[in-house]
């Protein structure tokens, strides 16, 4: 009885995120895809990265701002759409937050930058270029893993290639096992570090690819195209849920190539 009371108390404090819904087979194809609602505008949205509970998202958009800015949107339930977000005051693309939510990594002007805040209630301020990573070739599309152990990013060499660097000391290496003809973009690493999604640009279109590994100390295995999400236009993953059941993507599939919108694809249990 005492153990039950402790569990209930901890859950009431928000430390346990219990979801009674069944899981999925993480190796099964995605079976549905839908746009994410009013977060999508007549302009362009992309780079959505979410909190673990999938209720808070940072993303980039050019809606109502000069160039691209980083926006924040929240929702009450994972089943809800996202409303139109609010501008954070930071210009840039592909925001990614540390687990404590106090540092944001993003890209602007072909370099990776950081912004910080003292508490989650504060605005991000003080954008600074990330040391030891930026080169004249251009870097961007950075994503921190769930534990802030590694930072995945893209460097133009002159094609776009995926790199990974230890965090925060930033010792980097090229993820050569993913190399194939074309440009590799927007790396998205799973919470356990064992699955990676990215976008491969070949012959005028971007396609979603993925690879797996059995240990974070090993290279990724065979690259596989995510056929069920493929369209003749551009598609890229931006975030994957910790259970691998939902993949959030940016795509211009519904705008005839005129602008990107945000979607979620799901593996139904």
C-alpha positions as CSV (number, residue, x, y, z in Angstrom):
1,X,0.0,0.0,0.0
2,X,2.9,2.4,0.8
3,X,4.5,1.6,-2.6
4,X,1.2,2.5,-4.4
5,X,1.0,5.8,-2.5
6,X,4.5,6.7,-3.5
7,X,3.9,5.9,-7.2
8,X,0.7,7.9,-7.2
9,X,2.5,10.8,-5.5
10,X,5.3,10.8,-8.0
11,X,2.9,10.6,-11.0
12,X,1.0,13.6,-9.6
13,X,4.2,15.6,-9.5
14,X,4.6,15.0,-13.3
15,X,7.6,12.7,-13.0
16,X,5.9,9.7,-14.6
17,X,4.5,10.0,-18.0
18,X,2.2,7.0,-18.2
19,X,0.5,6.3,-21.5
20,X,-1.9,3.4,-21.4
21,X,-2.0,3.1,-25.2
22,X,-0.3,0.0,-26.8
23,X,3.0,0.4,-28.5
24,X,3.9,-0.4,-32.1
25,X,6.3,-2.7,-33.9
26,X,9.2,-0.3,-34.5
27,X,10.3,-2.3,-37.6
28,X,6.9,-2.2,-39.2
29,X,6.0,0.3,-42.0
30,X,4.4,3.6,-41.1
31,X,0.6,3.2,-41.8
32,X,-0.7,6.8,-41.6
33,X,0.4,10.4,-42.1
34,X,-1.4,13.6,-41.3
35,X,-0.6,17.4,-41.3
36,X,-0.2,19.0,-37.9
37,X,-2.9,21.6,-38.2
38,X,-2.7,25.4,-37.8
39,X,1.0,25.3,-37.2
40,X,1.2,25.1,-41.0
41,X,0.7,28.4,-42.7
42,X,0.7,29.6,-46.3
43,X,4.4,30.3,-45.9
44,X,6.9,27.5,-44.9
45,X,7.5,25.4,-41.8
46,X,10.1,22.8,-41.0
47,X,12.6,21.5,-38.5
48,X,10.1,20.5,-35.8
49,X,11.8,19.1,-32.7
50,X,9.7,18.0,-29.7
51,X,9.8,17.4,-26.0
52,X,9.7,13.8,-24.8
53,X,6.0,14.0,-24.2
54,X,5.5,15.5,-27.7
55,X,3.5,18.4,-26.3
56,X,6.0,21.2,-26.9
57,X,7.7,21.9,-30.2
58,X,10.3,24.3,-31.5
59,X,10.4,24.7,-35.3
60,X,11.4,27.2,-38.0
61,X,9.1,29.2,-40.2
62,X,9.1,32.3,-42.4
63,X,5.6,33.3,-41.4
64,X,5.5,37.0,-40.5
65,X,9.3,37.3,-40.1
66,X,12.2,38.3,-42.3
67,X,14.0,35.2,-43.4
68,X,13.4,32.3,-41.1
69,X,12.7,32.4,-37.4
70,X,12.4,29.9,-34.6
71,X,8.9,29.4,-33.2
72,X,7.4,27.7,-30.2
73,X,4.1,25.8,-30.2
74,X,2.4,23.7,-27.5
75,X,-0.6,21.4,-27.3
76,X,-2.6,19.6,-24.6
77,X,-2.5,16.1,-26.0
78,X,-0.4,14.1,-28.4
79,X,-3.5,13.5,-30.4
80,X,-4.2,17.2,-30.9
81,X,-3.0,19.3,-33.8
82,X,-0.5,22.1,-33.0
83,X,-1.8,25.7,-33.1
84,X,0.1,28.5,-34.8
85,X,3.3,29.0,-32.9
86,X,4.8,32.2,-31.4
87,X,8.1,33.7,-32.6
88,X,10.9,33.2,-30.0
89,X,12.9,36.3,-31.2
90,X,15.7,34.0,-32.6
91,X,16.3,34.0,-36.3
92,X,17.4,30.6,-37.7
93,X,16.6,27.0,-38.6
94,X,16.4,23.5,-37.1
95,X,16.3,24.2,-33.4
96,X,17.5,21.5,-31.0
97,X,17.4,21.7,-27.2
98,X,19.6,20.2,-24.5
99,X,17.7,17.9,-22.0
100,X,17.5,20.6,-19.4
101,X,15.8,22.8,-22.1
102,X,18.2,25.7,-21.3
103,X,20.5,25.7,-24.4
104,X,19.2,25.8,-28.0
105,X,21.4,24.7,-30.9
106,X,20.3,25.9,-34.3
107,X,21.8,27.1,-37.6
108,X,21.9,30.6,-39.1
109,X,24.0,32.0,-42.0
110,X,25.6,28.6,-42.8
111,X,26.9,28.1,-39.2
112,X,25.7,26.3,-36.1
113,X,25.0,28.6,-33.2
114,X,23.7,28.4,-29.6
115,X,21.4,30.5,-27.5
116,X,20.8,30.1,-23.7
117,X,18.4,31.0,-21.0
118,X,18.4,30.8,-17.2
119,X,15.0,29.0,-16.8
120,X,12.4,27.4,-19.0
121,X,10.2,30.4,-18.4
122,X,12.8,32.8,-19.9
123,X,13.4,33.7,-23.6
124,X,16.5,32.4,-25.3
125,X,19.2,35.1,-25.7
126,X,22.8,35.6,-26.7
127,X,23.3,33.7,-29.9
128,X,26.9,32.5,-30.3
129,X,28.7,30.5,-33.0
130,X,29.5,27.0,-31.8
131,X,33.3,26.7,-31.5
132,X,35.5,24.2,-33.3
133,X,32.7,23.0,-35.7
134,X,32.0,25.8,-38.2
135,X,34.1,25.9,-41.4
136,X,34.0,27.9,-44.6
137,X,32.1,25.1,-46.2
138,X,29.0,25.6,-44.1
139,X,27.3,23.7,-41.3
140,X,23.7,23.3,-40.2
141,X,20.7,21.0,-39.5
142,X,22.1,20.1,-36.1
143,X,20.4,17.8,-33.7
144,X,21.4,16.8,-30.2
145,X,20.6,13.3,-29.1
146,X,18.2,12.8,-26.1
147,X,21.0,12.7,-23.5
148,X,23.1,15.5,-25.1
149,X,26.0,13.0,-25.6
150,X,26.4,13.7,-29.3
151,X,25.5,16.4,-31.8
152,X,24.6,15.3,-35.4
153,X,25.0,17.9,-38.1
154,X,25.5,18.5,-41.8
155,X,28.6,19.9,-43.5
156,X,28.9,21.0,-47.1
157,X,32.0,19.3,-48.5
158,X,30.9,20.3,-51.4
159,X,28.0,17.9,-51.2
160,X,26.1,17.7,-47.9
161,X,27.4,15.0,-45.6
162,X,26.4,13.9,-42.1
163,X,28.9,14.4,-39.2
164,X,28.6,13.7,-35.5
165,X,30.5,15.4,-32.6
166,X,30.8,14.5,-29.0
167,X,29.0,17.1,-26.8
168,X,30.0,19.4,-25.3
169,X,33.7,18.9,-26.2
170,X,32.9,18.7,-29.9
171,X,35.3,16.1,-31.2
172,X,33.8,15.3,-34.6
173,X,33.8,12.5,-37.2
174,X,32.1,11.9,-40.5
175,X,29.4,9.3,-40.4
176,X,30.9,7.5,-43.4
177,X,28.8,4.4,-43.2
178,X,25.8,6.5,-44.5
179,X,27.6,7.9,-47.5
180,X,26.0,7.3,-50.9
181,X,25.8,9.4,-54.1
182,X,23.9,12.6,-53.6
183,X,23.5,14.9,-50.6
184,X,22.6,13.7,-47.1
185,X,20.6,16.1,-45.0
186,X,18.7,16.6,-41.7
187,X,20.0,13.8,-39.5
188,X,17.4,12.6,-36.8
189,X,18.7,10.3,-34.1
190,X,16.4,8.2,-31.9
191,X,16.3,8.6,-28.1
192,X,18.3,5.4,-27.6
193,X,20.9,6.3,-30.3
194,X,20.3,3.1,-32.3
195,X,18.2,4.4,-35.2
196,X,18.9,7.3,-37.5
197,X,16.7,8.9,-40.1
198,X,17.9,11.4,-42.7
199,X,17.0,13.0,-46.0
200,X,18.9,12.0,-49.2
201,X,18.7,14.5,-52.1
202,X,19.1,12.7,-55.5
203,X,18.0,13.9,-59.0
204,X,15.8,16.8,-57.8
205,X,14.0,15.3,-54.9
206,X,14.6,14.5,-51.2
207,X,13.7,11.1,-49.8
208,X,13.6,9.8,-46.2
209,X,16.2,7.1,-45.4
210,X,17.0,5.2,-42.2
211,X,19.6,2.9,-40.7
212,X,19.9,0.9,-37.5
213,X,22.7,-0.4,-35.2
214,X,22.8,-2.6,-32.1
215,X,25.1,-0.4,-30.0
216,X,25.9,3.3,-29.8
217,X,29.6,2.2,-30.0
218,X,29.1,0.6,-33.4
219,X,28.5,2.1,-36.9
220,X,25.1,2.1,-38.5
221,X,24.1,-0.8,-40.7
222,X,22.5,-1.0,-44.1
223,X,20.8,2.2,-45.3
224,X,17.1,1.7,-46.3
225,X,14.7,4.0,-48.0
226,X,11.4,4.6,-46.1
227,X,9.3,3.7,-49.1
228,X,5.9,4.2,-47.6
229,X,6.6,7.9,-47.0
230,X,8.1,8.6,-50.4
231,X,6.5,11.2,-52.7
232,X,7.8,12.8,-56.0
233,X,8.4,15.9,-54.0
234,X,10.7,16.7,-51.0
235,X,10.3,14.8,-47.7
236,X,12.6,14.9,-44.6
237,X,12.3,13.6,-41.1
238,X,12.7,16.1,-38.3
239,X,12.1,14.1,-35.0
240,X,11.2,10.6,-34.0
241,X,9.4,9.5,-30.8
242,X,11.3,7.6,-28.2
243,X,9.2,4.4,-28.9
244,X,9.8,4.9,-32.7
245,X,6.0,4.8,-33.3
246,X,5.8,8.4,-34.7
247,X,8.0,10.2,-37.2
248,X,7.6,13.9,-37.6
249,X,8.4,15.1,-41.1
250,X,8.6,18.3,-43.2
251,X,7.3,18.0,-46.8
252,X,6.0,20.0,-49.7
253,X,3.8,17.1,-50.8
254,X,0.5,19.1,-50.5
255,X,1.7,22.4,-51.9
256,X,3.0,21.2,-55.3
257,X,6.5,22.1,-54.2
258,X,5.8,25.7,-53.2
259,X,6.4,25.4,-49.4
260,X,7.0,22.9,-46.6
261,X,4.5,21.9,-44.0
262,X,4.8,19.7,-40.9
263,X,3.3,16.2,-40.6
264,X,3.3,13.2,-38.3
265,X,3.6,9.6,-39.6
266,X,2.5,6.8,-37.3
267,X,3.0,3.1,-37.0
268,X,-0.5,1.9,-35.8
269,X,-0.2,-0.8,-33.1
